[in-house]
Amino acid sequence: MQAKPKECSNCKKITVLWVSNPKLCKTCSTLLKSKGILDSSPKQRSQVLSKVSSGKIKSVSDKMLVSLREYRKVRDVYMDEHTICEHPECSSPSTELHHKKGRIGKLLTDSRYFCALCHDHHEWAEKNPILAKELGLSVDRLSKD
């Protein structure tokens, strides 16, 4: 007698179940067994499975969303004040914000290291970091200034 296909409680695929409690297909059963989840008590197992099958991982963390919200405010103010490209040989309108020292941590919102550039000069500064440092468009990350 052949088993009827049913829905896996982890991946939601309709297939022949490999484990009956919880209802798991062969792939999910093997994966969860290798992680030791199926060896735990039924209560712990259901808690872990509810977390595993609850959905996708967020592409941006809640903490980063707060930082990006603050960044957008600071960026918009800076770009409103600096409407012309800050490259010494350019008078085009600025369209992009260059982070002279990078965007890690508090540098994301530190306007001391902002530089409003046109698209072409922003691309140039990213591709030519040594020359950009000579022109003051970039700063070494390890510098103390």
RODO-2510 file (C-alpha; in nm, 4 decimals, decimal comma):
residues 145
     n   res          X          Y          Z
     1     m     0,0000     0,0000     0,0000
     2     q     0,1383     0,3376    -0,1046
     3     a     0,1166     0,6438     0,1245
     4     k    -0,0941     0,9380     0,0124
     5     p     0,0884     1,2672    -0,0525
     6     k     0,0326     1,5268     0,2173
     7     e     0,1672     1,8734     0,2975
     8     c     0,5006     1,8998     0,4781
     9     s     0,4570     2,1225     0,7850
    10     n     0,7996     2,2821     0,7263
    11     c     0,8353     2,3516     0,3515
    12     k     0,4627     2,3255     0,2623
    13     k     0,5416     2,0967    -0,0336
    14     i     0,2816     1,8304    -0,1195
    15     t     0,4711     1,5029    -0,1076
    16     v     0,4904     1,1664     0,0662
    17     l     0,5669     1,2316     0,4318
    18     w     0,8791     1,0792     0,5813
    19     v     0,7939     1,1596     0,9447
    20     s     0,4382     1,1696     1,0746
    21     n     0,4768     1,3871     1,3862
    22     p     0,5548     1,6580     1,2896
    23     k     0,4507     1,6036     0,9274
    24     l     0,7794     1,6292     0,7346
    25     c     0,9026     1,5345     0,3899
    26     k     1,2317     1,3474     0,3517
    27     t     1,4347     1,6642     0,2805
    28     c     1,3071     1,8548     0,5850
    29     s     1,3318     1,5484     0,8064
    30     t     1,6966     1,4929     0,7119
    31     l     1,7808     1,8604     0,7580
    32     l     1,6123     1,8944     1,0970
    33     k     1,7537     1,5638     1,2196
    34     s     2,1070     1,6773     1,1280
    35     k     2,0506     1,9894     1,3396
    36     g     1,9263     1,7799     1,6311
    37     i     1,5802     1,9348     1,6243
    38     l     1,3918     1,6055     1,5835
    39     d     1,5699     1,4597     1,8863
    40     s     1,4277     1,7273     2,1200
    41     s     1,1041     1,7062     2,3163
    42     p     0,7754     1,7557     2,1261
    43     k     0,7222     2,0993     2,2856
    44     q     1,0724     2,2227     2,1944
    45     r     1,0369     2,0715     1,8479
    46     s     0,7117     2,2593     1,7788
    47     q     0,8646     2,5872     1,9004
    48     v     1,1675     2,5473     1,6733
    49     l     0,9576     2,4372     1,3758
    50     s     0,7265     2,7371     1,4112
    51     k     1,0321     2,9645     1,3968
    52     v     1,1878     2,7755     1,1038
    53     s     0,8741     2,7785     0,8891
    54     s     0,7553     3,1280     0,9875
    55     g     0,8826     3,2871     0,6657
    56     k     1,1765     3,4506     0,4994
    57     i     1,4664     3,6246     0,6692
    58     k     1,4379     4,0027     0,6558
    59     s     1,6682     4,1624     0,4011
    60     v     1,7255     4,4595     0,6361
    61     s     1,7240     4,4344     1,0147
    62     d     1,4983     4,6526     1,2294
    63     k     1,8050     4,8291     1,3695
    64     m     1,9316     4,9084     1,0195
    65     l     1,5880     5,0410     0,9179
    66     v     1,6083     5,2952     1,2013
    67     s     1,9603     5,3974     1,0889
    68     l     1,8491     5,4308     0,7258
    69     r     1,5514     5,6454     0,8281
    70     e     1,7866     5,8843     1,0090
    71     y     2,0342     5,8740     0,7196
    72     r     1,7708     5,9782     0,4651
    73     k     1,6878     6,2888     0,6695
    74     v     2,0540     6,3921     0,7046
    75     r     2,1258     6,3110     0,3392
    76     d     1,8338     6,5183     0,2103
    77     v     1,9410     6,8224     0,4139
    78     y     2,3015     6,7904     0,2895
    79     m     2,1987     6,7484    -0,0743
    80     d     1,9655     7,0523    -0,0510
    81     e     2,2589     7,2609     0,0756
    82     h     2,5100     7,1280    -0,1816
    83     t     2,3411     7,1451    -0,5203
    84     i     2,6624     7,1594    -0,7295
    85     c     2,9121     6,8719    -0,7678
    86     e     3,1988     6,9126    -0,5193
    87     h     3,4623     6,7820    -0,7620
    88     p     3,7082     7,0721    -0,8160
    89     e     3,6740     7,0689    -1,1963
    90     c     3,2958     7,0256    -1,2223
    91     s     2,9970     7,2578    -1,2163
    92     s     2,7250     6,9994    -1,2870
    93     p     2,4324     6,9521    -1,0510
    94     s     2,5053     6,7045    -0,7710
    95     t     2,2900     6,3934    -0,7886
    96     e     2,4597     6,1449    -0,5532
    97     l     2,6060     6,1461    -0,2044
    98     h     2,9554     6,0050    -0,1669
    99     h     3,0709     5,8892     0,1780
   100     k     3,4357     5,9946     0,1953
   101     k     3,5177     5,7568     0,4805
   102     g     3,2640     5,4814     0,4148
   103     r     2,9195     5,4053     0,5563
   104     i     2,9988     5,1705     0,8438
   105     g     2,8369     5,2405     1,1810
   106     k     2,8043     5,6074     1,2723
   107     l     2,9804     5,7130     0,9503
   108     l     2,6495     5,6539     0,7716
   109     t     2,5039     5,9753     0,9180
   110     d     2,8223     6,1765     0,9845
   111     s     2,7909     6,4716     0,7471
   112     r     3,1584     6,5682     0,7999
   113     y     3,2437     6,2881     0,5574
   114     f     2,9720     6,3573     0,2983
   115     c     3,0506     6,4791    -0,0520
   116     a     2,7830     6,5721    -0,3067
   117     l     2,8906     6,4605    -0,6541
   118     c     2,7434     6,4196    -1,0001
   119     h     2,7027     6,0591    -1,1158
   120     d     3,0180     6,0592    -1,3319
   121     h     3,2450     6,1936    -1,0566
   122     h     3,0933     5,9649    -0,7944
   123     e     3,1712     5,6682    -1,0158
   124     w     3,5197     5,8095    -1,0798
   125     a     3,5858     5,8544    -0,7042
   126     e     3,4857     5,4931    -0,6374
   127     k     3,7081     5,3569    -0,9161
   128     n     4,0099     5,5817    -0,8390
   129     p     4,0454     5,5911    -0,4589
   130     i     4,4080     5,7130    -0,4555
   131     l     4,3385     6,0096    -0,6852
   132     a     4,0122     6,0815    -0,4983
   133     k     4,2099     6,1041    -0,1710
   134     e     4,4529     6,3485    -0,3320
   135     l     4,1596     6,5714    -0,4336
   136     g     3,9955     6,5451    -0,0893
   137     l     3,6995     6,3443    -0,2193
   138     s     3,7890     6,0426    -0,0053
   139     v     3,9494     5,9889     0,3345
   140     d     4,1402     5,6879     0,4642
   141     r     3,9104     5,4914     0,6991
   142     l     4,1846     5,4473     0,9553
   143     s     4,2715     5,8184     0,9770
   144     k     4,1937     5,9947     1,3076
   145     d     4,0425     6,3121     1,1566
***
